[in-house]
């Protein structure tokens, strides 16, 4: 059964068109996700679907008596009630029903034995209401409240705490709890994973997977969409496209669709060119004029395909000025925190060149503080941090405190790298989607995503061989996250990073360090393997300490590391081939341009200008031959 349907809806704000011609259907029990770049209009679409905003054109229809709960992005509760009393408001009809039942019980106690018919009717009403109360969860709603609050990390709080004294993140989690407790036919959630740590996320996924109603969610959390969604809608300037499957299936289907659209477009363009050439050659000839006119009419009636749109994507790549030694970082008995607060102590670990190590743990455990301590931004409370030979640290701060709000984007980057000229700085900024007058924006006026891109641009130019990344995917849209993953995949240095983005950890990490109140544990592999091994450890009460299992584990570890290294080398070689192909194409284009300039009067009539072009051509050809040899050796290896 269709619960909600939108047909050809459009919305503009003034002269700015957000979207037009969007159609969407939500079926009973369906779990669907909406994805798209920042600014595509996803939140606006949800507001229209929930009735909080009217469309300019089009229609949204809902099934009769549809119960719907909507969580707006950052839509936290603001109430003078306590946490517990605020949650009880969800069950006001049940609480009123319970009062009716108590009143009936009192009436039955005071009833006169003489009025049998009245008593019989009262008893029948009492039985019916009690059965209805039970079927709607009257005996379990308090347990449901405690369960949901526990899943969203409110179990350790005093539930008598007034809601208006909570932090913004806590208010948002409480709003999510209230939506879930209502158990509506349709849940519409805008970025529900914001402010949730990994334990909260895992709980929410399990809850929504078993949820009987339909769920429509906007999220940048790809791991969450993989676990929950059975349908993905992608919102682009071209419209809303529906894909069946989770996020990973959507990525595969989109690639196939884009390839097919490009083939169809190319095929049509070739046919158009062929027909136009026939018309040009035959229109004037007496014998073939009619045929040419016929083809011209057919061409005019042809429905022209638009070239498949290419998204504006960040062009990011990480390289190093100088490789480090094999041992990059060694931490011994380290304590981190502040003068009056120790967050973690007794930390021991080592990172080698080429490793990508994810640091995970609950919020407030000290992950970001550990990165700042290693980066030298905070003093250690105890222990040692030892860097290997030739190690240069590049640090990404999730709060971007290193940016100067009163500087323009251009000068923020240029002041850090004054040896580069303005053209080079503008070129780099263009790769990070700051184009034209956008480079004159003041940093204080940038969005969270723009600040993240600017910080990544500065980090790329640093060419450090040890990257310390604190929540690098925050504020990035999905295409930018994918570009960051690809760039880190081909990076030859070592990486230690903190992230709540489980999809990013899965794609990037070769090892996971878990920071907890008990210390630090190391797990070889990505996030999924970490969950598997952690579960295995928790289930295994008595670990085997014999030498044979230890040798088997060591062999397994060695084999895994060898496989990961081979895969990394292949990826680096592939990336190098792609880079060389781009350089070769640029050189060939440069040679063609210079050769064409030799035929210009102002060049061939000027001996010096002509000689300069010849020298530039010879140098470009020499570079081209060098790069061709490198490309050939990589392709054949």
C-alpha positions as CSV (number, residue, x, y, z in Angstrom):
1,X,0.0,0.0,0.0
2,X,1.3,3.5,-0.9
3,X,1.6,5.6,2.3
4,X,2.8,8.8,0.7
5,X,3.2,10.0,-2.9
6,X,4.7,13.2,-4.3
7,X,4.0,14.1,-8.0
8,X,5.9,16.7,-10.0
9,X,6.6,18.9,-7.1
10,X,8.8,22.0,-7.5
11,X,10.1,24.6,-5.1
12,X,12.0,27.9,-5.5
13,X,13.0,30.6,-3.1
14,X,12.9,33.9,-4.9
15,X,14.9,33.6,-8.1
16,X,16.7,30.5,-6.9
17,X,15.2,27.3,-8.1
18,X,15.8,24.5,-5.6
19,X,14.2,21.7,-7.7
20,X,11.4,20.9,-10.1
21,X,9.5,17.9,-11.4
22,X,10.2,15.6,-8.5
23,X,8.1,12.5,-8.0
24,X,8.5,10.0,-5.1
25,X,6.5,7.1,-3.6
26,X,6.8,5.5,-0.1
27,X,5.3,2.1,0.3
28,X,4.1,0.5,3.5
29,X,7.1,-0.9,5.5
30,X,9.6,0.4,3.0
31,X,13.1,1.6,4.2
32,X,14.3,4.3,1.8
33,X,17.2,6.8,1.8
34,X,17.7,10.1,0.0
35,X,21.2,11.2,-1.0
36,X,22.6,14.2,-2.9
37,X,25.3,16.8,-2.7
38,X,25.0,19.6,-0.1
39,X,22.5,22.2,-1.3
40,X,20.6,19.9,-3.5
41,X,17.4,20.5,-1.6
42,X,17.1,17.2,0.4
43,X,15.9,19.0,3.7
44,X,13.5,21.2,1.7
45,X,12.0,18.1,0.0
46,X,11.4,16.5,3.5
47,X,9.7,19.6,4.7
48,X,7.3,19.5,1.7
49,X,6.6,15.8,2.2
50,X,5.7,16.4,5.9
51,X,3.6,19.4,5.2
52,X,5.9,21.9,6.9
53,X,6.5,23.7,3.6
54,X,4.1,24.0,0.6
55,X,5.4,23.2,-2.9
56,X,5.1,25.8,-5.6
57,X,3.6,23.3,-8.0
58,X,2.8,19.6,-7.8
59,X,1.0,17.6,-5.2
60,X,1.7,15.4,-2.1
61,X,-0.9,12.9,-1.1
62,X,-1.0,10.8,2.0
63,X,-3.1,7.8,2.9
64,X,-6.0,8.5,5.2
65,X,-5.2,8.5,9.0
66,X,-1.5,8.2,8.3
67,X,0.5,8.6,11.4
68,X,3.8,10.4,10.7
69,X,6.8,11.5,12.8
70,X,9.4,14.0,11.4
71,X,12.9,14.7,12.8
72,X,14.3,17.9,11.3
73,X,18.0,18.3,10.9
74,X,19.3,19.7,14.2
75,X,15.6,19.8,15.4
76,X,16.2,19.3,19.1
77,X,13.5,19.5,21.7
78,X,13.1,22.7,23.8
79,X,10.9,22.0,26.8
80,X,10.6,22.8,30.4
81,X,9.5,19.3,31.2
82,X,11.9,16.7,32.5
83,X,13.4,14.1,30.2
84,X,11.0,11.4,31.5
85,X,7.9,13.6,31.4
86,X,8.7,14.7,27.9
87,X,8.8,11.1,26.7
88,X,5.5,10.4,28.5
89,X,3.8,13.0,26.2
90,X,4.1,10.5,23.4
91,X,1.8,8.2,25.3
92,X,-0.8,10.7,26.4
93,X,-3.7,8.7,24.9
94,X,-2.6,5.6,26.8
95,X,-2.2,7.5,30.0
96,X,-5.6,9.0,29.6
97,X,-6.9,5.5,28.9
98,X,-5.3,4.3,32.1
99,X,-7.0,7.0,34.1
100,X,-10.4,5.9,32.6
101,X,-9.6,2.3,33.6
102,X,-8.8,3.4,37.2
103,X,-12.1,5.5,37.3
104,X,-14.1,2.4,36.1
105,X,-12.5,0.3,38.8
106,X,-13.6,2.8,41.4
107,X,-17.1,2.9,39.9
108,X,-17.2,-0.9,40.1
109,X,-16.2,-0.8,43.8
110,X,-19.0,1.7,44.5
111,X,-21.6,0.0,42.3
112,X,-24.9,-1.1,43.8
113,X,-25.7,-4.8,43.5
114,X,-29.3,-3.9,42.5
115,X,-28.4,-2.3,39.2
116,X,-27.3,-5.5,37.4
117,X,-27.7,-4.2,33.8
118,X,-25.7,-1.1,34.7
119,X,-23.0,-3.2,36.3
120,X,-22.9,-5.6,33.4
121,X,-22.5,-2.7,30.9
122,X,-19.7,-1.2,33.1
123,X,-17.9,-4.5,33.3
124,X,-18.1,-5.0,29.5
125,X,-16.8,-1.5,28.9
126,X,-14.0,-2.1,31.4
127,X,-13.0,-5.4,29.7
128,X,-13.0,-3.7,26.2
129,X,-11.0,-0.7,27.4
130,X,-8.5,-3.0,29.3
131,X,-8.0,-5.1,26.2
132,X,-7.5,-2.0,24.0
133,X,-5.0,-0.6,26.6
134,X,-3.1,-3.8,26.6
135,X,-3.0,-4.1,22.7
136,X,-1.6,-0.6,22.4
137,X,1.2,-1.2,24.8
138,X,-0.3,0.1,28.0
139,X,1.7,-2.4,30.1
140,X,5.0,-1.9,28.3
141,X,5.3,1.8,27.3
142,X,7.4,2.7,30.3
143,X,9.8,-0.2,29.5
144,X,9.9,1.1,25.9
145,X,10.9,4.6,27.0
146,X,13.7,3.2,29.2
147,X,14.9,1.0,26.3
148,X,15.0,3.8,23.7
149,X,16.6,6.2,26.2
150,X,19.2,3.6,27.0
151,X,19.9,3.0,23.3
152,X,20.5,6.7,22.8
153,X,22.8,7.0,25.8
154,X,20.4,8.6,28.4
155,X,20.5,5.7,30.8
156,X,23.2,7.2,32.9
157,X,21.5,10.6,33.2
158,X,19.0,11.7,35.8
159,X,15.7,11.5,33.9
160,X,14.3,14.3,36.1
161,X,16.7,16.7,34.3
162,X,14.8,19.5,32.5
163,X,15.1,19.2,28.7
164,X,16.0,22.9,28.3
165,X,19.2,22.4,30.3
166,X,20.6,19.8,27.9
167,X,23.2,20.4,25.2
168,X,22.2,20.8,21.5
169,X,23.3,17.2,20.7
170,X,21.4,15.8,23.6
171,X,18.2,17.7,22.6
172,X,18.5,16.3,19.1
173,X,18.9,12.7,20.4
174,X,15.9,13.2,22.7
175,X,13.8,14.4,19.7
176,X,14.9,11.3,17.8
177,X,13.8,9.2,20.9
178,X,10.4,10.8,20.9
179,X,10.0,10.1,17.1
180,X,10.9,6.4,17.6
181,X,8.6,5.9,20.6
182,X,5.6,7.2,18.7
183,X,5.9,4.1,16.4
184,X,4.2,5.9,13.5
185,X,3.3,4.4,10.1
186,X,6.0,6.6,8.5
187,X,9.2,7.9,10.1
188,X,10.8,10.8,8.2
189,X,14.3,11.5,9.5
190,X,16.7,14.2,8.4
191,X,20.3,13.3,9.3
192,X,19.4,11.2,12.4
193,X,22.9,10.0,12.9
194,X,24.3,13.4,13.8
195,X,25.5,13.5,17.4
196,X,25.4,9.7,17.7
197,X,28.5,7.7,18.6
198,X,29.2,4.3,17.2
199,X,27.3,2.4,19.9
200,X,24.3,4.7,19.4
201,X,24.5,4.2,15.6
202,X,24.6,0.4,15.9
203,X,21.6,0.4,18.2
204,X,19.6,2.8,15.9
205,X,20.4,0.5,12.9
206,X,19.1,-2.6,14.7
207,X,16.0,-0.7,15.9
208,X,15.1,0.6,12.5
209,X,15.8,-2.7,10.7
210,X,13.2,-4.4,12.9
211,X,10.8,-1.4,12.8
212,X,7.4,-2.4,11.3
213,X,6.6,1.0,9.8
214,X,8.2,2.8,6.8
215,X,11.3,4.9,7.1
216,X,12.4,7.7,4.8
217,X,15.8,9.1,5.8
218,X,18.2,11.7,4.5
219,X,21.7,10.8,5.6
220,X,25.4,11.2,4.8
221,X,26.2,8.1,6.7
222,X,26.8,5.5,4.0
223,X,27.3,2.6,6.4
224,X,23.9,3.4,8.0
225,X,22.3,3.5,4.5
226,X,24.0,0.2,3.6
227,X,22.6,-1.4,6.7
228,X,19.0,0.1,6.5
229,X,17.9,1.2,3.1
230,X,16.3,-1.1,0.5
231,X,15.7,1.9,-1.9
232,X,17.9,4.9,-2.6
233,X,16.7,8.2,-4.1
234,X,19.4,10.4,-5.5
235,X,18.5,14.1,-5.8
236,X,20.5,16.0,-8.5
237,X,19.8,19.2,-10.5
238,X,18.4,16.8,-13.2
239,X,15.8,15.4,-10.8
240,X,15.1,12.5,-8.5
241,X,16.3,9.0,-9.5
242,X,15.2,5.8,-7.8
243,X,17.6,2.9,-7.3
244,X,16.7,-0.5,-5.8
245,X,19.0,-1.7,-3.1
246,X,21.3,-0.2,-0.4
247,X,23.9,2.5,-0.8
248,X,26.6,0.2,-2.2
249,X,24.1,-1.2,-4.8
250,X,23.2,2.4,-5.7
251,X,26.8,3.3,-6.4
252,X,27.2,0.3,-8.7
253,X,23.9,0.9,-10.5
254,X,24.6,4.6,-10.9
255,X,28.0,3.8,-12.5
256,X,26.4,1.4,-15.0
257,X,23.6,3.9,-15.8
258,X,26.0,6.8,-16.3
259,X,28.1,4.6,-18.6
260,X,25.0,3.6,-20.6
261,X,23.8,7.2,-20.8
262,X,27.2,8.3,-22.1
263,X,27.2,5.6,-24.7
264,X,23.7,6.5,-25.9
265,X,24.7,10.2,-26.1
266,X,27.9,9.4,-28.0
267,X,26.1,7.1,-30.4
268,X,23.4,9.8,-31.1
269,X,26.1,12.5,-31.6
270,X,27.8,10.3,-34.1
271,X,24.6,9.7,-35.9
272,X,23.7,13.4,-35.9
273,X,27.2,14.2,-37.4
274,X,26.8,11.5,-40.0
275,X,23.3,12.8,-41.1
276,X,24.5,16.4,-41.1
277,X,27.4,15.5,-43.3
278,X,25.1,13.7,-45.7
279,X,22.7,16.7,-45.8
280,X,25.6,19.1,-46.4
281,X,27.0,17.1,-49.3
282,X,23.6,16.3,-50.9
283,X,21.3,19.3,-50.3
284,X,22.6,21.2,-53.4
285,X,22.7,18.2,-55.7
286,X,19.7,17.9,-58.0
287,X,19.4,14.1,-57.7
288,X,19.7,13.9,-54.0
289,X,17.9,17.0,-52.7
290,X,14.8,15.2,-51.7
291,X,16.7,12.6,-49.7
292,X,18.7,15.3,-48.0
293,X,15.5,17.3,-47.1
294,X,13.9,14.1,-45.8
295,X,16.9,13.5,-43.5
296,X,16.9,17.1,-42.4
297,X,13.2,16.8,-41.3
298,X,14.0,13.5,-39.4
299,X,16.9,15.2,-37.7
300,X,14.8,18.2,-36.7
301,X,12.2,15.8,-35.1
302,X,14.9,13.8,-33.3
303,X,14.7,14.0,-29.5
304,X,18.2,15.2,-28.6
305,X,19.8,13.5,-25.6
306,X,21.6,15.8,-23.1
307,X,25.2,15.0,-22.3
308,X,25.3,13.1,-18.9
309,X,26.1,15.7,-16.3
310,X,29.5,15.4,-14.5
311,X,29.4,16.4,-10.8
312,X,31.7,19.1,-9.7
313,X,34.1,17.1,-7.7
314,X,37.1,18.0,-5.5
315,X,40.4,17.0,-7.1
316,X,42.5,15.8,-4.2
317,X,45.7,13.9,-4.0
318,X,48.2,13.4,-1.2
319,X,51.9,13.1,-1.8
320,X,55.1,13.4,0.3
321,X,58.1,15.5,-0.1
322,X,60.3,12.8,1.4
323,X,59.5,9.3,2.6
324,X,59.9,8.5,6.3
325,X,61.7,5.5,7.8
326,X,59.8,2.3,8.3
327,X,59.0,3.1,11.9
328,X,56.9,6.3,11.8
329,X,55.5,6.7,15.3
330,X,56.1,5.0,18.7
331,X,53.9,5.8,21.7
332,X,55.1,4.5,25.1
333,X,53.1,4.7,28.4
334,X,51.4,7.9,27.2
335,X,49.0,9.8,29.3
336,X,46.8,12.5,27.7
337,X,44.4,15.0,29.0
338,X,44.5,18.4,30.8
339,X,46.1,19.6,34.0
340,X,43.0,18.8,36.1
341,X,41.6,15.9,34.0
342,X,43.3,12.7,32.7
343,X,41.4,11.3,29.8
344,X,43.6,8.2,29.0
345,X,46.9,6.8,30.3
346,X,49.3,3.9,29.8
347,X,48.9,4.0,26.0
348,X,51.3,1.9,24.0
349,X,51.3,1.5,20.2
350,X,53.5,1.8,17.1
351,X,52.6,2.9,13.5
352,X,54.8,2.0,10.5
353,X,55.0,3.5,7.1
354,X,52.1,2.7,4.9
355,X,49.7,1.9,7.7
356,X,46.2,3.5,7.9
357,X,45.2,3.3,11.6
358,X,41.7,4.2,12.7
359,X,41.3,5.4,16.3
360,X,37.8,4.5,17.7
361,X,36.1,4.7,21.1
362,X,33.2,6.4,22.9
363,X,32.8,10.2,22.9
364,X,34.9,12.0,25.5
365,X,37.5,9.1,25.9
366,X,40.3,11.3,24.6
367,X,40.7,10.4,20.9
368,X,41.0,14.0,19.6
369,X,43.2,14.9,22.6
370,X,45.6,12.0,21.7
371,X,45.9,13.3,18.2
372,X,46.7,16.9,19.4
373,X,49.3,15.5,21.9
374,X,51.0,13.6,19.1
375,X,50.9,16.7,16.9
376,X,52.6,18.7,19.7
377,X,49.6,20.9,20.2
378,X,49.1,19.6,23.8
379,X,51.7,18.5,26.3
380,X,51.6,14.8,27.4
381,X,50.8,14.1,31.0
382,X,53.2,11.2,31.1
383,X,55.1,8.8,28.8
384,X,56.7,9.5,25.4
385,X,55.9,10.2,21.8
386,X,58.8,9.3,19.5
387,X,58.7,10.1,15.8
388,X,60.7,8.1,13.3
389,X,63.4,9.5,10.9
390,X,62.4,12.2,8.5
391,X,58.8,12.2,9.8
392,X,56.8,15.4,9.0
393,X,53.3,15.6,10.5
394,X,50.2,17.0,8.8
395,X,47.3,17.6,11.2
396,X,43.7,18.0,10.2
397,X,41.7,19.7,13.0
398,X,37.9,18.9,13.0
399,X,37.2,22.3,14.5
400,X,39.4,24.1,11.9
401,X,40.7,26.4,14.6
402,X,43.8,27.1,12.4
403,X,41.7,29.1,9.9
404,X,41.6,32.9,10.2
405,X,38.1,34.2,9.9
406,X,39.1,37.7,8.8
407,X,41.1,36.5,5.8
408,X,39.9,35.8,2.3
409,X,40.1,32.2,1.1
410,X,42.9,33.1,-1.4
411,X,45.1,34.8,1.3
412,X,44.4,32.1,3.9
413,X,46.1,29.5,1.6
414,X,48.6,31.9,0.1
415,X,49.9,33.1,3.5
416,X,50.7,29.5,4.4
417,X,52.6,28.9,1.1
418,X,54.0,32.3,0.1
419,X,56.6,30.7,-2.3
420,X,53.7,29.8,-4.7
421,X,52.4,32.4,-7.1
422,X,48.8,33.5,-7.2
423,X,48.0,31.4,-10.3
424,X,49.2,28.2,-8.5
425,X,47.1,29.1,-5.4
426,X,44.0,29.8,-7.5
427,X,44.6,26.5,-9.4
428,X,44.7,24.6,-6.1
429,X,41.6,26.4,-4.8
430,X,39.8,25.6,-8.1
431,X,40.5,21.9,-7.6
432,X,38.7,22.3,-4.2
433,X,35.7,24.0,-5.9
434,X,36.6,27.6,-5.0
435,X,36.4,29.3,-8.4
436,X,36.2,32.9,-9.7
437,X,35.1,35.3,-7.0
438,X,34.6,32.5,-4.5
439,X,38.3,32.8,-3.6
440,X,37.5,36.3,-2.3
441,X,35.0,35.0,0.3
442,X,36.0,35.6,3.9
443,X,36.7,32.5,5.8
444,X,34.2,33.4,8.5
445,X,31.4,33.4,5.9
446,X,32.2,29.8,4.6
447,X,30.0,26.9,5.3
448,X,31.2,23.9,7.3
449,X,31.8,21.9,4.1
450,X,33.8,24.9,2.5
451,X,36.0,25.2,5.5
452,X,36.7,21.5,5.4
453,X,37.7,21.7,1.7
454,X,40.0,24.7,2.5
455,X,41.7,22.8,5.3
456,X,42.2,19.8,3.1
457,X,43.7,22.0,0.4
458,X,46.3,23.3,2.9
459,X,47.0,19.8,4.1
460,X,47.5,18.6,0.5
461,X,50.1,21.3,-0.2
462,X,52.0,20.4,3.0
463,X,53.0,17.0,1.6
464,X,53.6,15.5,5.0
465,X,54.4,11.8,5.4
466,X,52.3,11.3,8.6
467,X,48.7,12.5,8.5
468,X,46.8,13.0,11.7
469,X,43.2,13.4,10.7
470,X,40.5,14.3,13.3
471,X,37.0,13.6,11.8
472,X,38.0,14.5,8.2
473,X,34.7,13.6,6.7
474,X,32.6,15.9,8.9
475,X,30.7,18.5,6.7
476,X,31.8,16.8,3.5
477,X,29.1,15.7,1.1
478,X,29.1,12.1,-0.4
479,X,31.2,12.9,-3.5
480,X,33.8,14.7,-1.5
481,X,34.0,11.8,0.9
482,X,34.6,9.4,-2.0
483,X,37.4,11.7,-3.4
484,X,39.1,11.8,0.0
485,X,39.0,8.0,0.3
486,X,40.5,7.7,-3.2
487,X,43.2,10.2,-2.3
488,X,44.2,8.4,0.9
489,X,44.1,5.1,-0.9
490,X,47.1,6.1,-3.0
491,X,48.9,8.0,-0.2
492,X,52.4,6.6,0.4
493,X,52.8,7.8,4.0
494,X,51.2,6.7,7.3
495,X,47.8,7.8,8.6
496,X,46.3,7.9,12.1
497,X,42.7,9.1,12.1
498,X,39.7,9.6,14.2
499,X,36.3,9.1,12.6
500,X,32.7,8.2,13.4
501,X,32.2,7.5,9.6
502,X,32.2,3.7,9.6
503,X,32.0,3.5,5.8
504,X,35.1,5.7,5.7
505,X,36.9,3.5,8.2
506,X,36.0,0.4,6.2
507,X,37.4,1.9,3.0
508,X,40.5,3.4,4.6
509,X,41.8,1.5,7.7
510,X,44.2,-1.4,7.7
511,X,44.2,-1.5,11.5
512,X,41.8,-0.3,14.2
513,X,42.9,1.0,17.7
514,X,40.1,1.0,20.2
515,X,40.5,3.4,23.1
516,X,38.5,2.5,26.2
517,X,38.5,3.0,29.9
518,X,40.5,-0.2,30.1
519,X,43.3,1.0,27.8
520,X,43.9,0.4,24.2
521,X,43.3,-2.7,22.0
522,X,44.6,-3.3,18.5
523,X,42.6,-5.1,15.7
524,X,44.1,-5.9,12.4
525,X,41.8,-5.0,9.4
526,X,39.0,-2.6,8.7
527,X,35.9,-1.7,10.7
528,X,33.9,-4.8,9.8
529,X,36.8,-7.1,10.8
530,X,37.2,-5.1,14.0
531,X,33.5,-5.7,14.9
532,X,33.9,-9.4,14.1
533,X,37.1,-9.8,16.2
534,X,35.7,-7.8,19.1
535,X,32.6,-9.9,19.2
536,X,34.8,-13.0,19.0
537,X,36.9,-11.8,21.9
538,X,33.9,-11.0,24.0
539,X,32.3,-14.4,23.4
540,X,35.6,-16.3,24.2
541,X,35.8,-16.4,28.0
542,X,39.1,-18.2,28.1
543,X,41.6,-17.3,25.4
544,X,43.9,-20.1,24.3
545,X,47.5,-19.3,25.3
546,X,49.3,-22.2,23.6
547,X,52.1,-21.5,21.2
548,X,50.4,-23.2,18.2
549,X,47.4,-20.8,18.0
550,X,49.8,-17.9,18.5
551,X,51.8,-19.1,15.5
552,X,48.7,-19.5,13.4
553,X,47.5,-16.0,14.4
554,X,51.0,-14.6,13.5
555,X,50.9,-16.4,10.1
556,X,47.4,-15.1,9.5
557,X,48.5,-11.6,10.3
558,X,51.5,-11.8,8.1
559,X,49.4,-13.1,5.2
560,X,46.8,-10.4,5.7
561,X,49.5,-7.7,5.8
562,X,51.2,-9.1,2.7
563,X,47.9,-9.1,0.8
564,X,47.0,-5.5,1.9
565,X,50.5,-4.3,0.9
566,X,50.1,-5.9,-2.6
567,X,46.7,-4.3,-3.0
568,X,48.1,-1.0,-1.9
569,X,51.0,-1.2,-4.4
570,X,48.6,-2.0,-7.2
571,X,46.4,1.0,-6.3
572,X,49.5,3.2,-6.1
573,X,50.6,1.9,-9.5
574,X,47.2,2.5,-11.0
575,X,47.1,6.0,-9.6
576,X,50.6,6.7,-10.9
577,X,49.5,5.5,-14.4
578,X,46.5,7.8,-14.3
579,X,48.6,10.7,-13.2
580,X,51.1,10.0,-16.0
581,X,48.4,9.7,-18.6
582,X,47.1,13.2,-17.5
583,X,50.6,14.7,-17.7
584,X,51.2,13.1,-21.2
585,X,47.8,14.5,-22.4
586,X,48.8,17.9,-21.1
587,X,52.2,17.8,-22.8
588,X,50.7,16.6,-26.1
589,X,48.2,19.5,-26.0
590,X,51.0,21.9,-25.2
591,X,53.1,20.7,-28.1
592,X,50.1,21.0,-30.5
593,X,49.5,24.5,-29.3
594,X,53.2,25.5,-29.7
595,X,53.4,24.0,-33.2
596,X,50.2,25.9,-34.2
597,X,51.8,29.1,-32.9
598,X,54.8,28.6,-35.3
599,X,52.4,29.4,-38.2
600,X,51.3,32.7,-36.7
601,X,52.7,35.8,-38.5
602,X,53.8,37.4,-35.3
603,X,55.9,34.3,-34.5
604,X,57.4,33.1,-37.8
605,X,58.3,36.7,-38.7
606,X,60.1,37.1,-35.3
607,X,63.3,35.0,-35.1
608,X,63.5,35.2,-31.3
609,X,59.9,34.2,-30.8
610,X,60.2,31.4,-33.3
611,X,63.4,30.1,-31.7
612,X,61.7,30.2,-28.2
613,X,58.8,28.2,-29.5
614,X,61.1,25.6,-31.0
615,X,63.1,25.3,-27.7
616,X,59.8,24.9,-25.8
617,X,58.6,22.2,-28.2
618,X,61.9,20.3,-27.8
619,X,61.8,20.5,-24.0
620,X,58.1,19.3,-24.1
621,X,59.0,16.4,-26.4
622,X,61.9,15.4,-24.1
623,X,59.5,15.4,-21.1
624,X,56.9,13.5,-23.1
625,X,59.4,10.8,-24.0
626,X,60.5,10.5,-20.4
627,X,56.9,10.2,-19.2
628,X,56.0,7.8,-21.9
629,X,58.9,5.5,-20.8
630,X,57.7,5.6,-17.2
631,X,54.1,5.0,-18.3
632,X,55.2,2.0,-20.4
633,X,57.3,0.4,-17.6
634,X,54.3,0.8,-15.2
635,X,51.8,-0.7,-17.6
636,X,54.0,-3.7,-18.5
637,X,55.0,-4.4,-14.8
